[in-house]
Amino acid sequence: MPYFVGVDVSKWKHDVFIMDGLGEAIKGPFEVKNDSDGFSALLESLKPLGDKASVSICMESTGHYHKDLSGFLKLHGYIPSIVNPYLISRFAKGVTLRKEKNDRYDSIAIARYAFERKPTPSLAGSENLIKLRRLTRVRDKLVRERSDKTVIITDCLDEIFPEYAKIAKVDSALSLALLERCPTAKEISSMSVSFREKLRKVARRASSLKIQNIMDAAKKTVGRPDESLSAIIASQIPIFKAVDNSIDTIENEIKAIMAGLDEHVSSIPGIGINSAAAILGEYGGIKRFSSPSKMLSFAGLEPSHYQSGQMDAHGKMVKHGSPHLRYVLMNVAVTVKHYSPIFAAYYLKKREAEGKKRRVALSHVAKKLIRVIWKLETSGCDYEEANMR
């Protein structure tokens, strides 16, 4: 007889409910701790159910909290199903009119979902793709943090030395070395010859003329001295450098992993290594999707559909998939349309011929891009502009 196990995952403990193939409760809800003793206790509860292949274990994709438990169960011969929490939530609301939510009730709802919907067990993904997902997500956060530091430094400079941004980029090697040592216009205007030579060595592209121009501008700046703003600049630059070094470390790791993969996403014009890594990591393997429409659904890019009686309408994208994947795909759509004539023409068609708004037209480019990615990865070939239709 088949058995269905619902696991409501949380940080410190998991609630479990077991039912048989007739929908009758076998055990639970009961609680197991999120540690080795708790995992062992769960195994002991599963042993009486017999054949592991007949035990369907279902849990929600809850951040990273489900990963240790699902990995442990796979190690012991079980293949759990990892389900989108939104699906469980909608299912639970559909079976009762009561407004009730707690961990014990959720474990019952998850078990009943497994009993009625028979979700597909989650096959083990490529370890390299799992690493790419982790690395690219952290890289994205660090890039945003670096941008935040650049904005803070720029805002301070706009008050104490507004002419600076016209001469040099705030996040350049020259600026970082200069402003860390001389965070005021007065200090910049009186740089020593030896320090200027040191700047030229640190920033190889910085000419003596550029450095002299910065000094001259500092001498007659219209900005006002402010010790607090200079202190902020001096404090933010070491953080900027540390974040920048972290990004370099992560990007090197991404490049090393990508070099060992047989992938074709990066062959599309406008998609760099980091963006290709993010797409592959978020999807966890393109070949596991039987059609591009399932990839669209996974990213939450498919349009909503409402049909009732004589009414049949399509609305905005549902946005129930991976938000990070959707963010990456929409950003990549911008660059791809700049590098590929086919995608550029498709974008213009949506904008001019069909009157779509910019964001809507970009979403159509992203959808077309997904179809191309699916074709390239499933057929094992690189992108060729001449083969596009």
Buried (B, 14 or more C-beta within 10 A) or exposed (E): EBBBBBBBBBEEBBBBBBBBEEEEEBBBBBBBEBEEEBBEBBBEBBEEBEEBEEBBBBBBBBEEBBBEBBEBBBEEEBBBBBBBBBBBBEBBEEEEEEEEEEBBBBBBBBBBBBBEBEBEBBEEBBEBBBBBBBBBBEBBEBBEBBEBBBEBBBEBBBEBBBBBEEBBEBBEBBBBBBBBBBBBBBBBBEBEEEBBEBBBEEBEEBEEEBBEBBBEBBEEBEBEEEEEBBEBBBBBBEBBBBBBEBBEEBBEBBEEBBEEBEBBBBEBBBBEBBBBBBBBBBBBEBEBBEEBBBBBBBBBBBEEEEEEEEEEEEEEBBEBBBEBBBBBBBBBBBBBBEEBEBBBEBBEEBBEEEEBEEEBBBBBBBBBBBBBBBBBBBEEEEBEEEEBE
